[in-house]
Amino acid sequence: MLLQLKRIFPLALFCALCFIQITCNRDNRSPVAQTGVAEQEPSAPPSGQAADMASEGEQPFGTDLFSSSAARSGAIDSIKKFIRTAEMRFRVNNVAATTLQIEDIAARNNGFVVKSDLNAQTEYQRIEPVSRDSAVETIAFSMQNQMTIRVPYRQLDTTLRSIGRLCAFLNYRRINAADVGLQLLEQELGRIRQGLYRTELEQTPDSTRNNGMDKTERMLRSRGATDQARIETLKLEDAIRFSTIRIDIYQFPQTRQTMIANADVPEVKMPFFRSLGRAFAAGADMLEFLVLGLVHLWGVALLLGIALWIWKKWPLFGKNK
């Protein structure tokens, strides 16, 4: 019996130790797994945060930033009448090259350029002489352009996305879709009212006057109001068909240096003896001027001499009187 217990006891002890080891490993593995899950979840930030981290603090710009649902046409355009406009200001790498690219984008989308005001603003200008006859002109300037283009309203979103690829830094982007359906209805109703009014005027006698105006004058005013309503309607329809985009682009200031002639040349100092000779010549010229001046005054000298002779010949002339 004791022999059997001695044989079974090591086996039971081994099994107990294995069970305790398995239990401890299971308990230790569970927190590790949970910790691994907890640490793995924060390591995958959202896509927006990942983009910000990847750009190291720089604000990302792209075509999606220039797009908007207000710029896209859809089924609602068959019911509503929208005038779509867009305004934006952004920095580019080269204003002149970007201007040509924007004009090409407008042409590809069946649009046209209304305004393109390309100009350079001078920050400062400095001229430094480098030799007696040469100087370096340094100019710091910044290029900018205010553009206005018009494209079909169905191509507005595509145009904005294409322009967005040229942006280096966005200052602002504004897109507006104004519903002008009621304004069109108002203009149409005004035309109908003016037509009915002219019909009534044609049926009235020619001698009838209203508010001091005869029939002819009232007919002319009615036709003018009808034409004005028609013009306003055409303006609204044109603004609906073609969207307006106002673009203000600029770039970092640039510096340009140009070699020019040195206009600020110091006066050459003459040698002493040459200056002395010129001084004698100037003195001779002054003496000649004085002599000639006295000769020109010979008449005055003659009169003074005659007056002096008379005064000496009759010195008591004044006393006898």
VENNORFEN-V19920 format. One record per residue. N is the residue number from 1. RES is the residue in one letter. PSI is psi in degrees with one decimal (* if undefined). OMEGA is omega in whole degrees, 0 to 359 (* if undefined). Layout:
<<N/RES/PSI/OMEGA> <N/RES/PSI/OMEGA>>
This chain:
<<1/M/-47.5/179> <2/L/-33.2/178> <3/L/-39.6/179> <4/Q/-40.6/179> <5/L/-38.3/178> <6/K/-32.9/179> <7/R/-37.7/184> <8/I/-33.0/186> <9/F/-45.4/177> <10/P/-38.1/179> <11/L/-42.1/179> <12/A/-39.1/178> <13/L/-39.6/178> <14/F/-43.0/179> <15/C/-39.5/180> <16/A/-42.3/179> <17/L/-39.4/177> <18/C/-42.6/180> <19/F/-44.1/180> <20/I/-39.2/180> <21/Q/-43.7/179> <22/I/-40.8/180> <23/T/-42.9/179> <24/C/-41.3/178> <25/N/-38.0/180> <26/R/-42.3/180> <27/D/-37.3/180> <28/N/-31.0/182> <29/R/-30.6/183> <30/S/-48.9/177> <31/P/-35.3/180> <32/V/-43.0/179> <33/A/-42.5/180> <34/Q/-40.5/179> <35/T/-39.0/178> <36/G/-40.6/178> <37/V/-41.8/181> <38/A/-34.5/179> <39/E/-24.2/183> <40/Q/-32.1/183> <41/E/-46.6/179> <42/P/-19.5/183> <43/S/-8.1/178> <44/A/81.7/182> <45/P/165.8/177> <46/P/162.7/184> <47/S/-38.7/179> <48/G/-43.1/178> <49/Q/-37.5/178> <50/A/-38.3/179> <51/A/-39.4/179> <52/D/-40.4/178> <53/M/-36.7/181> <54/A/-34.3/181> <55/S/-1.5/176> <56/E/51.4/174> <57/G/-12.7/180> <58/E/142.9/179> <59/Q/122.2/182> <60/P/140.6/177> <61/F/145.0/181> <62/G/-171.7/183> <63/T/-33.3/182> <64/D/-29.1/180> <65/L/-25.4/180> <66/F/-11.7/181> <67/S/155.9/178> <68/S/151.3/177> <69/S/-24.4/177> <70/A/-19.1/180> <71/A/-7.9/183> <72/R/134.3/177> <73/S/158.4/181> <74/G/-160.7/181> <75/A/-24.3/181> <76/I/-22.8/181> <77/D/-18.2/175> <78/S/-15.0/180> <79/I/-45.9/182> <80/K/158.8/176> <81/K/111.1/185> <82/F/139.6/167> <83/I/111.5/184> <84/R/129.4/178> <85/T/154.6/179> <86/A/139.2/176> <87/E/139.7/181> <88/M/152.2/175> <89/R/127.4/181> <90/F/161.4/180> <91/R/143.8/179> <92/V/170.6/179> <93/N/-33.8/181> <94/N/112.8/185> <95/V/-43.4/183> <96/A/-46.2/180> <97/A/-38.9/180> <98/T/-34.8/178> <99/T/-46.3/179> <100/L/-37.7/179> <101/Q/-40.2/179> <102/I/-40.2/177> <103/E/-38.8/176> <104/D/-38.5/178> <105/I/-42.6/178> <106/A/-40.5/180> <107/A/-39.3/179> <108/R/-27.3/181> <109/N/24.7/177> <110/N/32.1/178> <111/G/-171.1/181> <112/F/159.6/182> <113/V/128.2/178> <114/V/-37.2/184> <115/K/140.3/175> <116/S/101.4/185> <117/D/86.0/180> <118/L/125.0/182> <119/N/162.9/179> <120/A/130.9/177> <121/Q/123.4/182> <122/T/122.8/177> <123/E/-49.4/175> <124/Y/161.3/180> <125/Q/131.0/183> <126/R/139.5/178> <127/I/122.2/181> <128/E/122.7/178> <129/P/138.3/178> <130/V/-16.5/176> <131/S/-175.8/182> <132/R/-28.0/184> <133/D/5.0/183> <134/S/152.1/178> <135/A/159.0/179> <136/V/123.4/177> <137/E/122.9/179> <138/T/122.8/181> <139/I/127.3/172> <140/A/123.3/185> <141/F/162.6/177> <142/S/130.2/179> <143/M/143.5/175> <144/Q/162.0/183> <145/N/131.6/173> <146/Q/115.9/184> <147/M/152.6/172> <148/T/120.3/178> <149/I/157.6/179> <150/R/134.3/180> <151/V/156.0/174> <152/P/143.2/187> <153/Y/-26.8/178> <154/R/-19.7/180> <155/Q/8.2/184> <156/L/-48.1/183> <157/D/-40.8/178> <158/T/-40.7/179> <159/T/-43.2/180> <160/L/-39.3/178> <161/R/-39.0/179> <162/S/-39.3/178> <163/I/-32.1/181> <164/G/-25.5/179> <165/R/-16.2/182> <166/L/-4.6/187> <167/C/133.3/172> <168/A/-33.7/176> <169/F/127.2/184> <170/L/127.3/173> <171/N/-49.0/175> <172/Y/157.8/176> <173/R/118.8/182> <174/R/129.5/178> <175/I/131.7/183> <176/N/137.0/175> <177/A/103.7/183> <178/A/128.8/179> <179/D/115.5/183> <180/V/23.2/179> <181/G/-40.7/179> <182/L/-34.1/177> <183/Q/-40.7/175> <184/L/-42.2/178> <185/L/-40.1/179> <186/E/-43.1/179> <187/Q/-40.7/180> <188/E/-41.8/178> <189/L/-36.4/177> <190/G/-39.5/177> <191/R/-39.7/179> <192/I/-41.4/179> <193/R/-43.0/179> <194/Q/-35.5/177> <195/G/-42.9/177> <196/L/-37.2/180> <197/Y/-40.1/177> <198/R/-36.0/177> <199/T/-41.6/177> <200/E/-37.5/179> <201/L/-37.4/180> <202/E/-26.5/181> <203/Q/-10.7/179> <204/T/154.4/178> <205/P/154.6/182> <206/D/-26.5/183> <207/S/-4.7/181> <208/T/134.5/179> <209/R/147.0/181> <210/N/119.6/182> <211/N/37.6/178> <212/G/4.4/181> <213/M/138.7/177> <214/D/-179.8/185> <215/K/-40.9/182> <216/T/-44.5/181> <217/E/-39.5/179> <218/R/-35.1/177> <219/M/-41.7/179> <220/L/-41.3/179> <221/R/-37.2/179> <222/S/-41.4/178> <223/R/-37.2/177> <224/G/-40.9/178> <225/A/-37.5/179> <226/T/-43.2/179> <227/D/-39.6/179> <228/Q/-39.9/177> <229/A/-37.2/178> <230/R/-41.5/179> <231/I/-43.0/179> <232/E/-37.6/178> <233/T/-42.2/178> <234/L/-37.6/178> <235/K/-43.9/179> <236/L/-42.1/179> <237/E/-37.9/178> <238/D/-41.0/179> <239/A/-27.7/177> <240/I/-43.3/184> <241/R/-38.0/183> <242/F/119.3/178> <243/S/148.8/182> <244/T/131.0/179> <245/I/121.6/177> <246/R/124.3/187> <247/I/132.3/176> <248/D/110.2/182> <249/I/151.3/179> <250/Y/174.0/179> <251/Q/171.6/178> <252/F/149.4/177> <253/P/146.6/179> <254/Q/158.1/178> <255/T/133.0/180> <256/R/134.0/179> <257/Q/135.5/182> <258/T/136.8/177> <259/M/122.9/182> <260/I/172.7/178> <261/A/143.4/180> <262/N/106.0/180> <263/A/-16.9/181> <264/D/67.2/181> <265/V/128.2/179> <266/P/149.1/181> <267/E/136.7/181> <268/V/128.3/180> <269/K/126.4/183> <270/M/156.1/176> <271/P/161.0/186> <272/F/-47.2/184> <273/F/-34.4/176> <274/R/-39.8/176> <275/S/-38.2/178> <276/L/-41.7/177> <277/G/-40.5/178> <278/R/-34.0/178> <279/A/-43.0/177> <280/F/-42.3/180> <281/A/-40.1/179> <282/A/-38.0/177> <283/G/-40.5/178> <284/A/-40.8/178> <285/D/-39.4/179> <286/M/-41.5/178> <287/L/-42.5/178> <288/E/-38.2/180> <289/F/-41.4/180> <290/L/-42.9/180> <291/V/-47.5/180> <292/L/-34.0/177> <293/G/-40.8/178> <294/L/-37.8/178> <295/V/-38.6/178> <296/H/-20.0/181> <297/L/24.0/182> <298/W/-33.9/179> <299/G/-41.1/179> <300/V/-40.7/178> <301/A/-38.2/178> <302/L/-43.0/179> <303/L/-40.7/178> <304/L/-38.6/178> <305/G/-42.4/178> <306/I/-42.7/180> <307/A/-38.3/179> <308/L/-37.6/179> <309/W/-41.8/179> <310/I/-39.2/181> <311/W/-35.7/178> <312/K/-33.4/183> <313/K/-38.3/178> <314/W/75.5/184> <315/P/-25.3/182> <316/L/19.2/182> <317/F/-40.4/181> <318/G/-32.5/183> <319/K/-39.5/180> <320/N/-35.1/179> <321/K/*/*>>
